[in-house]
């Protein structure tokens, strides 16, 4: 499988986004692309849809595309429902709980975004995340401000309890 990253040349270096939510979105979408693609490619893209230099805000689109098994047209909405997988898939081969895309859609909506899918069975899929009015620019005015903030972070001593039936978690 070829792994391709395609980021527009004019894409900003810094975006003010929720890093944890975006990481989960990419993890879920890229994980599905890997799971459902036996050969060909997986491509992650980022591009500016609209940009306002006066206000330092942009509309952006992230996408994850693959050359995998694709999705039947009548299943495109159902795959975003909790505990739902595309009908006819071999559960033992692909596994999963049917929660990944439902969670992904909710995370994107929390960020006031929209997720969509284009797919052709047997040819692959492209999941696109569109985010409007994303603030661009550096979170720090200069390097010394960044260094000051990094070294001022302190964690209090805490005790946590983890209850999980999977030892590696």
Buried (B, 14 or more C-beta within 10 A) or exposed (E): BEEEEEEEEEBBEEBBBEEEBBEBBBEBBBEBBBBBBEEEBBBBBBBBEEBEEEEEBBBBBBBBBBBBBBBBEEBBEBBBEEEBBBEEBEEEEEEBEBBBBBBBBEBBEEBEBBBBBBBEEEEBBBBBBBBBEBBBEEEBEEEEEEEEEEEEEEEEEEEEEEEEEEEEE
